[in-house]
Amino acid sequence: MNHLKLAASLLALTAAAPALAQTAPSPTVAAISTTAPTAQGGANGVVLLRHPTDPKQSVIAASAELAGLEFYDLDGQRITSVPGGEVEAVDARGDDGPGGARAILAVLDSQGGRLRLFARDWANGQVSAIDAKPLMLGYSGEGVCLHRSVRDGSLYAFAMGRDGQLDQWLLYPTTDGKMDGRVVRRLRLSSEAKFCVADDASGALYVAQAAVGVWRYDADPEAEPVPVIVDINRLGHIAGEVGGLAIVNGGKGADYLVAANTDAGVFNVYDRGAGDGFVGTFSAGAIENPSALFGLRAPVGPGLPAGGLLIADDRKQGAHSKVLSWADVAAALKLPVGVDAPATPPSKLALVHATMETEPVDHDGDAADDPAIWVHPTDPSQSVIIGTDKKGGLAVYDLSGKRLQFLPDGKMNNVDLRGGFQLGGKTVTLIAASDRTHKSIALYTIDPDTRLLTNVADGLQPTELSDPYGLCMYRDRKGGTFVFVGDPDGLVRQWKLTATPTGKVRAQPVRDLRFDTQTEGCVADDETGALYVAEEDVALWRLGADAKAGASRKAIARVADNPALKDDLEGIGLYAQAGGKGYLVLSSQGNNSYAVFRREGDNAYVGSFAVTANGDNGVDGISETDGLEVTSASLGAGLEGGAFVAQDGRNIAPPEHQNFKLVPWSAIAAKLKL
C-alpha cells in the first residue's frame, strides 16, 4: 500500500490509542453455553448455522483437527461429526438455491493442503461432501472465510497460509449438484495470517495478520488490492498478536467488528460505520487461548434474542467453544444493539460472463488499452480483434484469443477502423492508431487472406498534440474517411484521410474541438453523423461528426447526475442496428461496469452490466476497462448477434499481463432485455 497513507494511519492510531496500562478494566460478559470438548485436537474454527425457518434448530459447527468437523446443538451437546482431514478452520453461508434448503460449509484441511466443501441438509440434518474435485491449495493452510457477493451472488472462499498466502477462490455449482472452485485472485501478506472475516453486505474483507494487526480489503476479486490498516499491534489497541475476527452487523449505528486481543485476554470492538473506529473491550471470563470468533446479529432461540458471539477456546486440554449473547456484550459496552440482520438491496447490475480471452500482452503494468473488431467479408469466423499495447505496439488476435501478429511500431494507445477506403485501385479496410511514441497517427490495412496488417502511412503523420491519446474514425455519407485524436489537455483534433498516387495514406487536419478536461473514448456514428466523446470526469457528449459541424454539443449523461456512472468514463462503442436503432456502450471505469444508452432519440440510458468470473471456463471478470468495442455483425457460431470486447485492466486468474475479453452480445441483450 502507499507508504505515506500507512504512516498517516499509524500516526492516527498511535495518537488515538491510550496507553494500555491506563485503560479502565474491561467488563466481563458471561457465556450462556459452552460446547462439549472436541473429541481430538484443538478448537481453531467455529461457526453458527442459523436455521432458515426455525432458529431454535440452529447448530454450531466447529473444527476439531484430526477429529474432523463437529456439530453441536445450541446447548453445546455434540450431535455428530464428519471426517475432513485435519480441520483447522471452518466458515459457512446459506445456500443460494430455492428456499435455502442447506448450509454450505468450507473447511480448511491442513493435512491435505486443500479446501473441502460440505452441505448440511436442514430437512434431515445430514452432512455430505459436495466438492466436485480436490481443491488443492499448494500449501498446508491456516484459515478460511467465506463471502457471498451482493454484486453477483457468487460465493468466494479466502484461504490463508503460514507464509502470508491469501488466495481468493470462486466456488460455483456443477451440474450434478456439487461445487467446484478456481483461484481468482492472489494477495500476499508479509507474515502469517490465520483468521479473516468478510461482510457480505458491504463487501469488506478483514484479515488478522497475527504479528502485525488487522487489515481491511475490498472482497470483490476485481477490486484494487489495497489494504487499509484497522488496528496495529502495540502501537494501536492490540497488546500483542491478534486472533480471530467476527462481524456483528445490526445495521446503521450498530455495525461492529470484533477482534480477539489475545495477549491482553480481551476482545476489541470497532465501529464499522465510523471508519472501524475503536469503541472498547470486554472480557469473556476464563478463556485460556481464544482463537476463532463468529458473530451473528439475528435472533437464535430464547438465549440469543439479538444473536450471538462464538469464541473458540483452543486450550491444551478440553478445547471447546463458548457462546455469548450479543445483547449482553452490547449492554456491557453501552452500545446500541441495532436491528436483526438488515437486508441488503440486490445489485441492479446485469451480470454476464466472458467466453473468450486473448493471450496477454507482452508488457506488464497498464499496457493493453483499446480493441477494434474487424469482420471478415466472407467468413465471419475468421474475423479478428486488433488491440493496442500502449507500451509497445499493435496486436492482432483471432476469435480464440491467439495472437496472429504483433507490430512493435510504438506505444499505440487507441485503435479504430473503417472499410470502403479506396487505396491503390482496391477497396480496403483502413486501421488507424494513436502512436504516443512518435506523436503521430499510425495507419494500416488488413489482408483478408492472411489477416495481417501492413503499414500504409505516407511517412510519419504528426499530430502536433502534446500526447495523442483517444482515437476514433468516421466515414461520412460522401465516402470521406476521417480520424479524431484527443490529448490529455482536452483538445480533440479531426483529420481527413486521403490516398496518395503511390498507394499510401496521408492525414490532413480539418477541425479542432476543445473540452475543459481530458477525453479519451470516442465513437462516430457514420449513419447519423453523430460523434460521441467521453470527457472522463464529466460527461458523455454528443456532437456533429462532420468537419463543418462546429463545436455545439449536448451532454448525454453526466457523472454527477447518473448514479450508474463513476469516473473515469473511458471507452465507448456503437452497436448499430438497422433503421438507426442500436445502442451505445460506455465504460464506467470507477465501478467496473458498462452503461448502455439507446442509439436513437435522446440516447436514453437503458441499464448497466458487469462482466464477472466464469467458473465453467476459468475466464475471470473484467475490471478497470480503458477501451472497448462492440459489433452487431455476426462473428460466426455462438456470436451471430455480434460481440462485446473490452480491455481487462486486472487480469487476475491466473495473474498475468492485461488482455482483452469477449462477451457474446446475445448474453448482454438477454440480461438487459434489449
C-alpha positions in Angstrom: 0.0 0.0 0.0 1.0 3.7 -0.2 3.7 4.2 2.4 2.5 7.8 3.2 -1.0 6.5 3.8 0.3 3.8 6.0 2.4 6.2 8.0 -0.6 8.6 8.4 -2.8 5.7 9.6 -0.2 4.6 12.1 0.2 8.1 13.5 -3.6 8.4 13.8 -3.8 5.1 15.6 -1.0 6.0 17.9 -2.4 9.3 18.8 -5.9 7.9 19.4 -4.7 4.9 21.5 -4.4 5.5 25.2 -1.6 3.5 26.9 -2.9 0.0 27.6 -1.9 0.3 31.3 -4.1 3.4 31.7 -7.3 1.8 30.3 -10.2 1.1 32.5 -10.9 -2.6 33.4 -12.9 -4.3 30.7 -16.4 -5.5 31.6 -16.9 -9.3 31.7 -19.6 -11.0 29.7 -20.6 -14.5 30.8 -21.2 -17.2 28.3 -24.7 -18.6 28.1 -23.5 -22.0 26.9 -20.3 -24.0 26.3 -19.9 -26.8 23.8 -18.6 -30.2 24.7 -14.8 -30.5 24.4 -13.6 -31.5 20.9 -13.0 -35.3 20.5 -9.4 -34.8 19.4 -7.2 -31.8 18.9 -7.8 -28.1 19.4 -10.6 -25.6 18.7 -9.4 -23.4 15.8 -12.7 -22.6 14.0 -16.3 -22.2 14.9 -19.5 -21.1 13.1 -23.2 -20.9 13.9 -25.5 -22.3 11.2 -28.8 -20.5 11.6 -31.9 -22.4 10.6 -33.7 -20.5 7.9 -37.2 -21.0 9.3 -36.8 -22.2 12.9 -33.8 -20.5 14.7 -34.1 -22.9 17.7 -32.9 -25.7 15.4 -29.7 -23.8 14.6 -26.5 -25.7 15.1 -22.8 -25.0 15.9 -20.1 -26.4 13.6 -16.5 -26.4 14.9 -13.1 -27.7 13.8 -11.6 -30.5 15.8 -8.3 -31.0 13.9 -7.8 -34.8 13.3 -11.3 -35.5 14.6 -12.7 -33.6 11.6 -15.8 -31.3 11.7 -18.0 -31.5 14.8 -21.6 -30.3 15.2 -23.4 -29.2 18.4 -26.8 -28.0 19.4 -27.3 -24.6 20.9 -26.8 -26.1 24.4 -23.4 -27.3 23.4 -24.2 -31.0 23.1 -22.4 -32.9 20.4 -24.8 -34.0 17.6 -22.4 -35.6 15.1 -19.0 -35.3 13.5 -17.8 -35.9 10.0 -14.2 -36.6 8.8 -12.5 -33.9 6.9 -8.8 -34.5 7.2 -7.0 -32.2 9.8 -9.6 -29.5 10.0 -8.1 -26.1 11.0 -10.9 -23.7 10.1 -14.5 -23.6 9.0 -16.9 -21.0 7.7 -20.5 -21.2 6.3 -23.1 -19.5 4.2 -26.7 -20.3 3.4 -27.2 -21.9 0.1 -28.4 -19.5 -2.7 -30.7 -22.2 -4.0 -34.5 -22.4 -3.6 -35.6 -21.8 0.0 -32.0 -22.1 1.3 -32.5 -25.8 1.9 -29.0 -26.4 3.0 -26.0 -24.7 4.6 -22.7 -24.6 2.7 -19.5 -25.1 4.8 -16.0 -24.5 3.7 -13.4 -26.4 5.7 -9.6 -26.0 5.6 -7.8 -29.3 5.7 -4.2 -28.5 6.6 -3.1 -32.1 6.4 -4.3 -32.5 2.8 -3.5 -28.9 1.9 -6.9 -28.4 0.4 -10.3 -26.8 0.8 -13.2 -29.2 1.5 -16.8 -28.3 0.9 -19.8 -29.8 2.8 -23.5 -29.2 2.8 -25.8 -29.7 5.8 -29.4 -30.5 4.8 -31.8 -28.7 7.1 -34.6 -31.3 6.5 -32.7 -34.3 7.8 -29.6 -32.9 9.4 -27.3 -34.9 7.2 -23.9 -33.6 6.2 -22.4 -34.6 2.9 -19.2 -33.7 1.0 -20.0 -31.6 -2.1 -16.6 -30.8 -3.6 -16.6 -32.0 -7.2 -12.8 -32.4 -7.1 -10.0 -31.8 -4.6 -9.4 -28.1 -4.3 -5.7 -28.1 -3.6 -4.0 -25.0 -2.1 -0.4 -25.8 -2.7 0.4 -25.1 1.0 -0.8 -26.6 4.3 -3.2 -23.7 5.1 -4.1 -21.9 8.3 -7.5 -20.3 7.9 -10.6 -19.8 5.7 -13.5 -17.4 5.5 -16.4 -17.1 3.0 -18.0 -14.2 1.2 -21.2 -14.1 -0.8 -21.1 -11.1 -3.2 -24.1 -8.8 -3.3 -22.9 -7.7 -6.8 -23.3 -11.1 -8.5 -24.4 -13.7 -5.8 -21.1 -15.6 -6.3 -19.6 -17.5 -3.3 -16.0 -16.9 -2.6 -13.6 -18.6 -0.1 -10.4 -16.9 1.2 -7.7 -19.4 2.1 -4.7 -18.3 4.2 -1.3 -19.8 4.8 1.6 -19.7 7.2 3.8 -17.7 4.9 1.3 -15.0 4.2 -0.6 -16.6 1.4 -4.1 -15.2 0.9 -5.9 -16.8 -2.1 -9.5 -16.0 -3.2 -11.4 -18.9 -4.7 -14.6 -18.7 -6.7 -16.9 -21.6 -5.6 -19.5 -22.4 -8.2 -22.1 -25.2 -8.6 -21.7 -28.0 -11.0 -24.4 -29.8 -13.0 -24.5 -32.7 -10.6 -25.4 -30.5 -7.5 -21.8 -30.3 -6.2 -19.4 -27.4 -6.2 -16.1 -26.7 -7.9 -13.6 -23.9 -7.3 -11.0 -21.8 -9.0 -8.5 -19.3 -7.7 -9.5 -15.8 -9.0 -7.1 -13.6 -7.0 -3.9 -14.0 -5.1 -3.0 -11.5 -2.4 0.1 -11.6 -0.3 0.9 -10.7 3.3 4.4 -10.3 4.8 3.8 -12.9 7.5 1.3 -15.5 8.8 -2.4 -14.8 8.8 -4.8 -17.3 10.2 -8.1 -15.5 10.7 -10.4 -13.5 8.4 -14.0 -12.4 8.1 -16.0 -10.9 5.2 -19.2 -8.9 5.3 -21.5 -9.8 2.5 -23.5 -6.5 2.7 -20.6 -4.1 2.4 -18.1 -6.3 0.6 -15.4 -5.7 3.2 -12.8 -8.3 4.0 -10.9 -8.1 7.3 -7.7 -10.1 7.8 -5.8 -10.6 11.1 -2.1 -10.7 10.3 -1.0 -12.2 13.6 2.2 -10.3 14.1 1.1 -7.0 12.6 -2.6 -6.2 13.2 -5.9 -6.1 11.3 -6.3 -5.0 7.7 -9.3 -4.3 5.6 -9.6 -5.2 1.9 -12.3 -5.0 -0.7 -13.6 -8.6 -1.1 -14.5 -8.1 -4.8 -11.9 -10.0 -6.8 -11.8 -7.3 -9.4 -11.2 -4.6 -6.8 -7.8 -2.9 -6.4 -5.9 -4.9 -3.7 -5.0 -2.0 -1.5 -5.2 -2.8 2.3 -6.3 -0.3 4.9 -5.0 -0.6 8.4 -7.7 -1.0 11.1 -5.6 -1.6 14.2 -1.9 -2.5 14.8 0.0 -4.4 17.4 1.4 -2.4 20.3 1.1 1.0 18.5 -2.7 0.7 18.5 -5.2 -1.1 20.7 -3.7 -4.6 20.3 -1.4 -5.7 23.0 0.5 -8.4 21.0 -0.7 -10.8 18.5 -4.3 -10.5 17.1 -6.5 -13.6 16.8 -10.0 -14.3 15.5 -12.3 -11.8 13.9 -16.1 -11.5 13.7 -18.7 -9.1 12.3 -21.9 -8.4 14.1 -24.0 -6.2 11.8 -27.0 -4.6 13.4 -27.5 -2.0 10.7 -26.7 1.7 10.7 -25.2 2.8 14.0 -24.8 -0.8 15.2 -22.4 -2.5 12.8 -19.3 -3.9 14.6 -16.1 -5.7 14.1 -14.8 -7.8 17.0 -11.1 -8.9 17.2 -9.5 -11.2 19.7 -6.8 -9.2 21.5 -5.1 -12.4 22.5 -2.2 -11.3 24.7 -4.4 -8.9 26.6 -7.0 -11.5 27.2 -9.8 -9.3 25.9 -11.9 -8.7 22.8 -11.7 -5.4 20.9 -14.8 -3.9 19.3 -14.7 -1.5 16.4 -17.5 0.6 14.9 -17.6 -0.2 11.2 -20.0 2.7 10.5 -17.4 5.1 11.8 -14.3 4.0 9.8 -13.7 1.0 12.0 -13.1 3.3 15.0 -12.2 1.6 18.3 -15.1 1.6 20.8 -14.0 -0.6 23.7 -13.0 -4.0 25.0 -14.7 -6.7 27.0 -13.6 -10.0 28.7 -15.3 -13.3 28.3 -14.1 -14.8 31.6 -11.9 -17.9 31.9 -10.8 -18.4 28.3 -7.3 -19.9 28.1 -6.5 -19.4 24.4 -9.0 -17.5 22.3 -8.8 -18.3 18.6 -11.6 -18.2 16.1 -14.7 -15.9 16.5 -18.0 -15.9 14.8 -20.7 -13.3 15.1 -24.4 -13.2 14.1 -26.9 -10.4 14.5 -30.2 -12.3 14.3 -32.3 -14.0 17.0 -31.3 -17.6 17.7 -33.5 -19.1 20.3 -34.5 -17.6 23.7 -31.0 -17.2 25.0 -29.8 -15.2 22.0 -32.5 -12.6 21.2 -30.1 -10.4 19.3 -27.7 -13.0 18.0 -24.5 -14.2 19.5 -20.7 -14.2 19.5 -19.0 -17.6 19.4 -15.5 -17.9 20.8 -13.3 -20.9 20.2 -11.0 -21.6 23.2 -8.1 -23.6 21.8 -6.8 -24.7 25.2 -4.4 -27.6 25.5 -6.9 -29.8 27.4 -10.6 -29.8 26.7 -10.7 -27.4 23.8 -14.2 -26.1 23.2 -16.3 -23.0 22.1 -18.3 -20.6 24.2 -21.5 -18.8 23.2 -22.1 -15.2 24.3 -25.3 -13.3 23.8 -24.7 -10.2 21.7 -27.3 -8.4 23.7 -25.1 -8.9 26.8 -22.0 -7.7 25.0 -23.7 -4.6 23.7 -25.2 -3.8 27.2 -21.7 -4.2 28.8 -20.2 -1.7 26.4 -23.3 0.5 26.3 -23.6 0.1 22.6 -26.8 0.1 20.5 -27.8 -3.5 19.6 -29.3 -2.5 16.3 -31.8 -4.4 14.2 -32.0 -8.1 13.1 -29.8 -9.0 10.1 -30.5 -5.9 8.0 -31.5 -6.7 4.4 -29.1 -5.8 1.7 -30.6 -4.4 -1.5 -29.7 -6.5 -4.5 -27.4 -5.2 -7.2 -29.1 -3.6 -10.2 -26.3 -4.6 -12.5 -26.9 -7.2 -15.2 -24.2 -9.8 -14.9 -22.6 -11.7 -17.9 -19.6 -13.9 -18.4 -16.8 -13.7 -21.0 -16.5 -16.7 -23.2 -13.0 -15.9 -24.6 -9.9 -14.0 -23.6 -6.9 -13.1 -25.7 -3.3 -14.0 -24.9 -1.8 -11.4 -22.5 0.1 -8.5 -23.9 3.9 -8.7 -23.6 4.3 -5.7 -21.3 3.4 -5.5 -17.7 1.6 -2.8 -15.8 -1.1 -0.8 -17.5 -0.3 -1.8 -21.1 -3.3 -3.2 -23.0 -5.8 -0.4 -23.8 -8.2 -0.4 -26.7 -9.6 -3.0 -29.2 -11.2 -2.9 -32.6 -13.2 -5.7 -34.3 -12.6 -6.5 -38.0 -15.3 -8.6 -39.5 -14.1 -10.9 -42.3 -16.0 -10.1 -45.5 -16.9 -13.7 -46.4 -16.2 -15.9 -43.3 -17.3 -14.3 -40.0 -15.5 -16.9 -38.0 -12.2 -15.6 -39.5 -12.8 -12.1 -38.0 -10.1 -10.7 -35.7 -9.6 -8.4 -32.8 -7.0 -5.7 -33.1 -5.7 -4.5 -29.8 -3.2 -1.9 -28.6 -0.3 -2.4 -26.3 0.4 1.2 -25.2 3.9 0.2 -24.1 5.0 -1.3 -27.4 2.7 -1.8 -30.4 -0.3 -3.3 -32.1 -1.5 -6.9 -31.9 -4.0 -9.0 -34.0 -5.9 -11.9 -32.4 -8.2 -14.5 -33.8 -11.5 -15.3 -32.2 -9.9 -18.0 -30.0 -7.7 -15.3 -28.5 -4.5 -16.5 -30.2 -2.2 -13.7 -31.3 -1.6 -13.7 -35.0 0.7 -10.7 -35.3 2.4 -8.1 -33.3 3.8 -4.8 -34.7 6.3 -3.1 -32.4 5.7 0.2 -34.1 5.4 2.4 -31.0 3.2 3.0 -27.9 -0.2 2.6 -29.5 -3.0 3.9 -27.3 -6.3 3.6 -29.2 -7.3 1.9 -32.4 -10.3 2.0 -34.8 -11.1 1.0 -38.4 -13.3 1.8 -41.3 -14.0 -0.2 -44.5 -14.7 1.2 -48.0 -11.4 3.2 -48.4 -10.1 3.4 -51.9 -6.4 2.8 -52.0 -4.2 1.7 -54.9 -7.1 0.7 -57.0 -8.6 -1.5 -54.3 -11.3 -1.1 -51.6 -9.6 -1.7 -48.3 -10.3 -1.5 -44.6 -8.2 1.2 -43.0 -6.9 0.9 -39.5 -5.8 4.0 -37.5 -4.0 4.1 -34.1 -2.8 6.9 -31.9 1.0 6.5 -31.7 2.3 8.1 -28.5 6.0 7.3 -29.2 6.1 9.4 -32.4 3.1 11.6 -31.5 1.5 10.6 -34.8 -1.3 8.7 -36.4 -0.3 5.1 -37.4 -2.2 3.8 -40.5 -2.6 0.2 -41.7 -4.6 -2.0 -44.0 -5.6 -5.6 -43.3 -5.2 -8.5 -45.8 -8.4 -10.6 -45.7 -6.5 -13.7 -46.7 -3.7 -13.6 -44.1 -5.5 -11.3 -41.6 -2.2 -9.4 -41.1 -1.7 -5.7 -41.0 0.5 -3.6 -43.3 1.7 -0.1 -42.7 0.3 2.3 -45.3 1.1 5.7 -43.8 2.8 8.1 -46.2 5.7 8.6 -43.8 5.2 10.0 -40.3 1.8 11.6 -39.9 2.4 14.0 -37.0 -0.5 15.2 -34.8 1.2 18.2 -33.2 -0.7 17.1 -30.0 1.0 17.0 -26.6 0.2 13.3 -26.3 -2.0 11.5 -28.8 -4.4 9.6 -26.7 -8.0 8.8 -27.6 -8.9 7.9 -31.2 -11.9 7.0 -33.3 -12.7 7.0 -37.0 -15.7 8.3 -39.1 -16.9 7.7 -42.7 -19.3 10.3 -44.0 -22.1 9.7 -46.5 -20.0 11.1 -49.3 -17.3 8.5 -48.7 -14.8 10.7 -46.9 -12.8 9.0 -44.1 -11.8 10.9 -41.0 -10.0 10.3 -37.7 -10.4 12.1 -34.4 -7.5 12.1 -31.9 -7.6 13.7 -28.5 -4.9 14.6 -26.0 -4.9 14.9 -22.2 -5.4 18.6 -22.3 -8.9 18.4 -23.7 -8.1 19.0 -27.4 -9.7 16.7 -29.9 -8.4 17.2 -33.5 -10.1 15.9 -36.6 -8.2 14.8 -39.7 -9.3 13.8 -43.2 -7.5 10.7 -44.5 -6.7 10.7 -48.2 -4.9 8.3 -50.5 -1.8 9.2 -52.4 -1.0 8.1 -56.0 1.7 5.8 -54.6 -0.8 3.8 -52.5 -0.1 5.5 -49.2 -2.4 7.5 -46.8 -2.0 11.0 -45.5 -3.8 12.8 -42.7 -4.9 16.5 -43.1 -6.2 18.4 -40.1 -9.7 19.9 -40.6 -11.2 20.8 -37.2 -10.3 21.3 -33.6 -12.7 20.6 -30.7 -11.9 21.7 -27.1 -13.1 20.2 -23.9 -12.5 21.5 -20.4 -10.7 18.4 -19.2 -9.2 15.1 -20.5 -11.1 13.0 -23.0 -10.2 9.6 -24.4 -13.1 7.3 -25.5 -15.0 8.4 -28.6 -17.1 6.8 -31.4 -18.6 8.2 -34.5 -22.0 7.0 -36.0 -21.5 7.0 -39.8 -25.2 6.7 -40.5 -26.5 9.5 -38.3 -23.4 11.8 -38.4 -23.1 11.9 -34.6 -19.8 11.9 -32.7 -19.8 10.8 -29.0 -16.9 11.8 -26.8 -16.3 10.7 -23.2 -14.9 13.5 -21.1 -13.5 11.3 -18.4 -14.6 13.0 -15.2 -17.6 15.0 -16.5 -19.9 13.5 -19.1 -20.6 11.7 -22.4 -21.1 14.3 -25.1 -22.8 14.2 -28.5 -21.6 16.4 -31.3 -21.7 16.5 -35.1 -19.0 14.4 -36.7 -18.9 16.4 -39.9 -15.9 18.7 -40.2 -18.2 21.7 -40.6 -20.5 20.8 -37.7 -18.9 23.3 -35.3 -18.4 22.8 -31.6 -22.0 22.7 -30.4 -22.6 19.7 -28.1 -25.1 18.1 -25.8 -24.4 16.1 -22.6 -26.0 12.6 -23.0 -25.1 11.6 -19.4 -23.2 13.4 -16.7 -21.2 11.6 -14.0 -22.8 13.8 -11.3 -26.3 13.0 -12.4 -26.3 9.3 -13.2 -25.6 7.0 -10.2 -24.7 4.2 -12.6 -21.7 6.2 -13.8 -18.4 6.5 -11.8 -15.5 8.3 -13.3 -13.4 7.7 -15.3 -15.6 7.4 -18.3 -13.4 5.6 -20.8 -14.0 3.5 -23.9 -17.2 3.8 -25.9 -18.6 1.6 -28.7 -21.6 1.6 -31.0 -23.9 -1.4 -31.6 -25.5 -0.3 -34.8 -28.8 -1.9 -36.0 -31.0 -1.2 -39.0 -33.2 1.8 -39.1 -31.0 4.0 -36.9 -31.6 1.8 -33.9 -29.0 0.2 -31.6 -27.0 1.0 -28.5 -24.0 2.9 -27.2 -21.9 1.1 -24.6 -19.7 3.2 -22.3 -17.0 2.0 -19.8 -17.7 3.3 -16.3 -14.3 2.5 -15.0 -14.8 3.6 -11.5 -17.3 0.9 -10.7 -16.1 -1.8 -13.2 -19.4 -1.6 -15.2 -20.7 -0.7 -18.6 -23.5 1.7 -19.2 -25.8 1.2 -22.2 -27.7 4.0 -24.0 -30.1 4.0 -26.9 -28.6 5.0 -30.2 -31.8 6.7 -31.3 -33.6 9.8 -30.0 -32.1 11.4 -26.9 -29.8 8.5 -26.2 -31.8 7.4 -23.2 -30.0 5.3 -20.5 -31.1 1.7 -20.7 -29.1 0.0 -17.9 -25.7 -1.3 -16.9 -23.9 -4.6 -16.9 -20.7 -6.1 -15.5 -18.6 -9.0 -16.6 -17.9 -11.4 -13.8 -15.8 -14.5 -13.5 -16.8 -17.6 -15.5 -16.3 -20.7 -13.3 -17.0 -23.0 -16.2 -14.2 -21.9 -18.5 -12.0 -20.2 -16.0 -12.1 -16.7 -17.6 -12.1 -14.1 -14.9 -14.1 -10.9 -14.9 -13.3 -7.6 -16.4 -12.3 -4.5 -14.4 -10.7 -1.1 -14.9 -11.6 -1.1 -18.5 -10.0 1.5 -20.7 -11.0 0.7 -24.2 -13.9 -1.4 -25.6 -15.6 -2.2 -28.9 -18.9 -3.8 -29.9 -20.3 -5.0 -33.2 -23.7 -6.1 -34.4 -22.2 -8.1 -37.2 -22.2 -11.9 -36.9 -18.8 -13.4 -35.9 -19.8 -17.0 -36.6 -21.3 -19.7 -34.4 -22.3 -18.5 -30.9 -21.7 -14.9 -31.9 -24.4 -14.5 -34.5 -25.7 -11.4 -32.8 -22.3 -9.8 -32.6 -19.9 -9.3 -29.6 -18.6 -7.0 -26.9 -14.8 -6.9 -26.5 -13.1 -5.0 -23.6 -9.7 -4.5 -22.2 -9.2 -6.1 -18.7 -7.2 -3.8 -16.5 -6.6 -6.6 -13.9 -6.2 -10.0 -15.5 -6.2 -11.9 -12.2 -7.0 -15.6 -12.9 -4.2 -16.5 -13.3 -2.3 -13.3 -12.5 -1.0 -12.3 -15.9 -0.4 -9.2 -18.0 -3.5 -7.4 -19.2 -5.6 -8.8 -22.1 -8.9 -8.4 -23.9 -12.0 -10.4 -23.2 -15.1 -11.2 -25.3 -18.8 -11.5 -24.4 -21.5 -12.6 -26.9 -23.9 -9.7 -27.4 -26.8 -12.1 -27.0 -25.9 -12.6 -23.4 -25.9 -8.8 -22.7 -29.1 -8.4 -24.7 -30.8 -11.1 -22.7 -29.8 -9.8 -19.3 -30.8 -6.2 -20.1 -33.9 -7.3 -22.1 -32.8 -5.3 -25.1 
